[in-house]
Amino acid sequence: MHFNCEIRFLMQCILFLFLLFITASSVHDDLQSIATDDESFKLHLVQAIWRHGDRTPALNFSLNPDDIASWAEGPDGELTKLGILQQFRLGEYLRNRYQDFLPNHYSSNLIYVRSTDYNRTIMSALANLAGLFPPSAEEKWNENLPWQPIPVHSVPKNMDYVLNMEADCPLAKKAQENIWQSAEVLAIMKENQQFIDFLKNKTGLEFLTLHDMVRVFDPINCAVSYLIWEIIDRMKAKSSGMEKHLKFYAYSAVLSIILIELLEKDGQYFVQLFYKNGSTKLEPLELNFCKSPCSLFDFEQKFSGIYIPDWKDACKL
């Protein structure tokens, strides 16, 4: 199978905002009904994608006046105390939102948490779970510590084709290099030469391509197609009865938090999405190709064009 690599592999995005497909609707109150205003909808599955908490710098440049090595947590993008607190409060928020859906106690067949293989994302997941599942009286194992260990799963970075943009994919890297040297990108470089010269003077870096600016802006990107289809396949398994137990699946990787809820009404399944950034209220995300809640069938059909059945084959590994 052939893939248009320049489009499919380089759909880098701040995770799952679906900027090609989504426009955010007006802000609703956090206490809005989980399912919709129609109480005949029943919630069956929640898939959450959250960003790690506040961290130290992961990259540096020679003329940076700040000594990033002086950070107590370490200079390599490590989670800070503020980041731990942010994630703990996010877990408390999820507990409050889904208190009538999720059990009060952790159950391995109902809850699954997946993280990228970075200290900051694994620690973020652990802090989040501490807020989401504080130990009940029967779960307490230490009267002085209101916390219980909950597993967070991961895979090595170079094998993480779902969440890690830096996973080993030679074909994608080659396509990416072609894009950075394309006429369109070089034209953008030329149009912004004054700004690029400013960055050179302030950072001591030589910007040969737009991609080199990652060392200044340190963004977090995501390859979207494989993740979308993992989420869709999980919803299909739940709606067909193949996955009877799972209620909550979380990715600790990027973004603030996106919630993907699977609803059922009269035997038909629907999808609705929400976004929350830090202290802001929860925002419903409206799909511009489908009215919310969107039927699972229509949701799946929209993304059928970017389905990649075998990542290793597509990457020519």
C-alpha positions as CSV (number, residue, x, y, z in Angstrom):
1,M,0.0,0.0,0.0
2,H,1.3,3.4,-0.9
3,F,1.0,6.4,1.4
4,N,1.3,10.1,0.7
5,C,4.0,10.6,3.3
6,E,4.3,14.4,3.0
7,I,0.6,14.6,4.1
8,R,0.1,11.6,6.3
9,F,3.3,11.3,8.3
10,L,3.7,15.0,8.8
11,M,0.3,15.9,10.1
12,Q,2.0,17.3,13.1
13,C,-0.4,18.9,15.5
14,I,-0.9,19.9,19.1
15,L,-2.4,16.6,19.8
16,F,-5.8,15.7,18.4
17,L,-7.2,19.2,18.1
18,F,-8.1,18.0,14.6
19,L,-7.4,21.5,13.4
20,L,-8.4,20.3,9.9
21,F,-11.8,19.2,11.1
22,I,-12.7,20.9,14.4
23,T,-13.9,24.3,15.5
24,A,-14.6,24.9,19.2
25,S,-18.1,25.9,20.2
26,S,-19.1,28.3,22.9
27,V,-17.9,27.6,26.4
28,H,-20.4,25.6,28.6
29,D,-20.4,25.2,32.3
30,D,-18.3,22.4,33.8
31,L,-21.4,20.9,35.4
32,Q,-23.0,20.4,32.0
33,S,-24.5,16.9,31.7
34,I,-21.8,14.4,30.7
35,A,-23.9,12.8,28.0
36,T,-25.7,15.9,26.4
37,D,-28.9,17.7,27.4
38,D,-30.8,14.6,26.2
39,E,-30.7,12.2,29.2
40,S,-31.6,9.2,26.9
41,F,-27.9,9.1,25.9
42,K,-25.8,6.7,28.0
43,L,-22.1,7.1,28.5
44,H,-20.1,3.9,27.7
45,L,-16.5,4.9,27.4
46,V,-14.2,7.8,28.0
47,Q,-10.8,8.2,26.3
48,A,-8.7,11.1,27.7
49,I,-5.5,12.7,26.3
50,W,-3.7,15.0,28.6
51,R,-0.6,17.0,28.5
52,H,2.2,16.6,31.1
53,G,2.4,19.3,33.8
54,D,4.8,22.2,34.0
55,R,8.3,21.1,33.2
56,T,11.9,22.4,33.0
57,P,13.3,23.3,29.6
58,A,14.1,20.3,27.4
59,L,16.3,22.1,24.8
60,N,18.7,25.0,25.1
61,F,20.7,27.4,23.0
62,S,24.2,28.8,23.6
63,L,23.3,32.5,24.3
64,N,20.4,31.6,26.7
65,P,21.0,33.9,29.8
66,D,19.3,31.4,32.1
67,D,21.3,28.5,33.4
68,I,18.9,25.6,32.8
69,A,21.3,23.2,34.5
70,S,20.4,25.0,37.7
71,W,16.9,23.7,37.7
72,A,16.5,21.4,40.8
73,E,14.5,18.8,38.9
74,G,17.1,18.7,36.1
75,P,17.4,20.4,32.7
76,D,15.9,17.7,30.4
77,G,12.2,18.6,30.5
78,E,11.6,17.1,34.0
79,L,8.3,17.7,35.8
80,T,8.3,20.4,38.4
81,K,6.4,20.6,41.7
82,L,3.9,22.9,40.0
83,G,3.5,20.3,37.2
84,I,2.8,17.6,39.8
85,L,0.1,19.8,41.4
86,Q,-1.4,20.6,38.1
87,Q,-1.8,17.0,37.2
88,F,-3.2,16.1,40.7
89,R,-5.8,18.7,40.3
90,L,-6.7,17.5,36.8
91,G,-7.2,14.1,38.3
92,E,-9.5,15.6,40.9
93,Y,-11.4,17.3,38.1
94,L,-11.9,14.0,36.2
95,R,-13.1,12.3,39.4
96,N,-15.7,15.1,39.9
97,R,-16.9,15.0,36.3
98,Y,-17.1,11.2,36.1
99,Q,-18.1,10.4,39.7
100,D,-21.3,8.7,38.5
101,F,-19.6,6.8,35.7
102,L,-16.2,5.6,37.1
103,P,-15.9,3.4,40.2
104,N,-14.7,4.9,43.4
105,H,-11.9,2.4,43.6
106,Y,-9.3,1.5,41.0
107,S,-10.0,-1.6,38.9
108,S,-7.5,-2.9,36.3
109,N,-10.2,-4.2,33.9
110,L,-12.0,-0.8,33.9
111,I,-9.0,1.6,33.8
112,Y,-6.0,1.7,31.6
113,V,-3.4,4.5,31.4
114,R,-0.8,4.7,28.7
115,S,2.2,7.1,28.7
116,T,5.0,8.1,26.5
117,D,8.4,6.9,27.8
118,Y,9.4,10.2,29.3
119,N,9.9,11.0,33.0
120,R,7.6,14.0,32.8
121,T,4.7,12.1,31.2
122,I,4.9,9.1,33.4
123,M,5.1,11.2,36.5
124,S,2.2,13.3,35.2
125,A,0.1,10.2,34.8
126,L,1.0,9.0,38.3
127,A,0.1,12.4,39.8
128,N,-3.2,12.5,37.8
129,L,-4.2,9.1,39.1
130,A,-3.5,10.1,42.6
131,G,-6.2,12.8,42.2
132,L,-8.5,10.5,40.2
133,F,-8.4,7.5,42.5
134,P,-7.6,8.5,46.1
135,P,-7.6,5.3,48.2
136,S,-10.8,4.4,49.9
137,A,-10.9,3.2,53.5
138,E,-10.4,-0.4,52.5
139,E,-7.7,0.4,50.0
140,K,-5.5,2.4,52.4
141,W,-2.2,0.7,53.1
142,N,-0.6,3.6,55.1
143,E,-2.7,5.9,57.3
144,N,-0.2,8.7,56.8
145,L,-0.2,8.5,53.0
146,P,-3.5,9.1,51.1
147,W,-2.1,7.5,47.9
148,Q,-2.1,4.1,46.2
149,P,0.1,2.8,43.4
150,I,-1.7,2.5,40.1
151,P,0.1,1.1,37.0
152,V,1.0,3.3,34.1
153,H,1.9,1.5,30.9
154,S,4.5,2.5,28.3
155,V,6.7,1.3,25.4
156,P,10.2,2.4,24.4
157,K,10.3,5.7,22.6
158,N,11.6,4.3,19.3
159,M,8.7,1.8,19.2
160,D,5.9,4.2,20.2
161,Y,4.1,4.8,16.9
162,V,1.0,6.0,18.7
163,L,2.2,8.9,20.8
164,N,5.9,9.6,20.1
165,M,6.6,11.9,17.2
166,E,10.3,10.8,17.3
167,A,9.5,7.1,16.9
168,D,11.8,5.3,14.4
169,C,10.3,5.8,10.9
170,P,12.9,6.3,8.2
171,L,10.3,7.0,5.5
172,A,8.7,9.7,7.5
173,K,12.1,11.3,8.3
174,K,13.0,11.3,4.6
175,A,9.7,12.9,3.7
176,Q,10.1,15.5,6.4
177,E,13.6,16.4,5.2
178,N,12.1,16.9,1.7
179,I,9.5,19.2,3.0
180,W,12.0,21.4,4.9
181,Q,13.9,21.8,1.7
182,S,10.8,22.3,-0.5
183,A,10.2,25.5,-2.5
184,E,7.2,26.5,-0.4
185,V,9.1,26.2,2.9
186,L,12.2,28.0,1.5
187,A,9.9,30.8,0.4
188,I,8.7,31.1,4.0
189,M,12.2,31.3,5.2
190,K,13.0,34.0,2.7
191,E,9.9,36.0,3.6
192,N,10.9,35.9,7.3
193,Q,14.6,36.4,7.0
194,Q,14.6,39.5,9.2
195,F,13.0,37.5,12.0
196,I,15.4,34.5,11.5
197,D,18.4,36.9,11.7
198,F,17.0,38.2,14.9
199,L,16.8,34.7,16.3
200,K,20.4,34.0,15.2
201,N,21.7,37.0,17.0
202,K,19.8,36.3,20.2
203,T,20.4,32.5,20.4
204,G,23.7,31.8,18.7
205,L,22.1,29.2,16.6
206,E,22.4,28.8,12.8
207,F,18.9,28.3,11.3
208,L,19.3,26.2,8.2
209,T,15.7,25.0,8.1
210,L,12.4,26.0,9.8
211,H,12.7,22.8,11.8
212,D,15.8,24.1,13.5
213,M,13.6,26.6,15.4
214,V,12.5,23.7,17.5
215,R,15.5,24.4,19.7
216,V,14.0,27.8,20.5
217,F,10.3,27.2,20.7
218,D,10.6,23.6,21.9
219,P,7.1,22.5,20.7
220,I,5.5,19.1,21.2
221,N,4.1,17.6,18.1
222,C,2.1,14.5,17.4
223,A,1.6,12.2,14.4
224,V,-2.2,12.0,14.4
225,S,-3.3,9.2,12.2
226,Y,-2.2,6.1,14.2
227,L,-3.6,7.6,17.4
228,I,-7.0,8.5,15.9
229,W,-7.4,5.0,14.7
230,E,-6.4,3.4,17.9
231,I,-9.1,5.5,19.6
232,I,-11.7,4.7,16.9
233,D,-10.9,0.9,17.1
234,R,-11.4,1.0,20.9
235,M,-14.8,2.7,20.5
236,K,-15.9,0.1,17.9
237,A,-14.8,-2.7,20.2
238,K,-16.8,-1.2,23.0
239,S,-19.9,-0.6,20.9
240,S,-19.9,-4.1,19.4
241,G,-19.6,-5.8,22.8
242,M,-16.1,-7.1,22.2
243,E,-14.8,-4.9,25.0
244,K,-17.3,-5.2,27.9
245,H,-15.4,-3.9,30.9
246,L,-13.2,-1.0,29.9
247,K,-14.6,2.4,31.0
248,F,-11.6,4.8,31.0
249,Y,-8.5,4.9,28.8
250,A,-6.0,7.7,29.2
251,Y,-3.0,8.9,27.3
252,S,-0.4,10.9,29.2
253,A,1.5,12.7,26.4
254,V,0.6,16.1,25.1
255,L,-2.1,18.8,25.3
256,S,-4.0,20.1,28.3
257,I,-6.8,17.5,28.1
258,I,-9.1,16.3,25.4
259,L,-12.0,14.0,26.4
260,I,-13.5,11.6,23.8
261,E,-16.8,10.2,25.1
262,L,-18.7,7.3,23.5
263,L,-22.4,7.5,24.0
264,E,-25.3,5.2,23.2
265,K,-28.9,5.9,22.4
266,D,-31.5,3.4,21.2
267,G,-28.7,1.0,20.2
268,Q,-26.8,3.6,18.2
269,Y,-23.4,4.9,19.2
270,F,-22.2,8.5,19.1
271,V,-19.0,10.4,19.8
272,Q,-18.6,13.8,21.4
273,L,-15.4,15.7,22.3
274,F,-14.4,18.3,25.0
275,Y,-11.3,20.4,25.5
276,K,-10.0,21.9,28.8
277,N,-6.9,24.1,29.0
278,G,-5.5,24.6,32.5
279,S,-8.0,26.5,34.7
280,T,-10.4,27.2,31.8
281,K,-13.9,25.6,31.7
282,L,-14.6,22.6,29.6
283,E,-15.3,23.5,26.0
284,P,-17.4,21.2,23.7
285,L,-15.6,20.7,20.4
286,E,-17.8,20.8,17.4
287,L,-16.8,18.7,14.4
288,N,-17.4,20.7,11.2
289,F,-18.2,17.6,9.3
290,C,-20.8,16.2,11.8
291,K,-23.1,17.7,14.4
292,S,-22.3,16.7,18.0
293,P,-22.9,14.1,19.2
294,C,-21.6,12.6,16.0
295,S,-22.5,9.0,15.0
296,L,-19.6,6.6,15.5
297,F,-20.0,5.5,11.9
298,D,-19.7,9.0,10.5
299,F,-16.7,9.7,12.8
300,E,-14.9,6.6,11.5
301,Q,-15.7,7.4,7.9
302,K,-14.2,10.8,8.1
303,F,-10.8,9.4,9.1
304,S,-10.9,6.4,6.8
305,G,-8.5,8.2,4.4
306,I,-5.7,8.3,6.9
307,Y,-6.0,4.7,8.1
308,I,-2.5,3.0,8.4
309,P,-3.0,-0.7,9.1
310,D,0.7,-1.5,9.6
311,W,3.0,1.3,10.8
312,K,6.2,-0.7,10.4
313,D,5.3,-1.5,6.8
314,A,4.4,2.1,6.1
315,C,7.7,3.3,7.6
316,K,9.7,0.7,5.6
317,L,11.3,-0.7,8.8
